[in-house]
Amino acid sequence: MQMIGQLLSMGINLYTVAVFIYVLSSWIPNLRESNFGQMLGSIVEPYLEPFRKFIPPLGGMMDFSPIVALIALRLAASGVGAIFF
């Protein structure tokens, strides 16, 4: 059972890093248009999309949905820790 918890925890941590890199890639010109950026976007965007429906961008530029998505991932990691460890 603990092995399942470790795998889930590691998966959540890797996905958190992927979301964080995707968010930071918006600051680097043309990174999201590269092959790496498109691949990362295809992995991360389906997760971010529901958060964007509930939290629209403020002022057209500031998108706080990735912050809420990262908080949700941290809560999920805490939940996995509470259940399996």
Secondary structure, 3 states (H helix, E strand, C coil): CHHHHHHHHHHHHHHHHHHHHHHHHCCCCCCCCCHHHHHHHHHHHHHHHHHHHHCCCECCCECCHHHHHHHHHHHHHHHHHHHHC
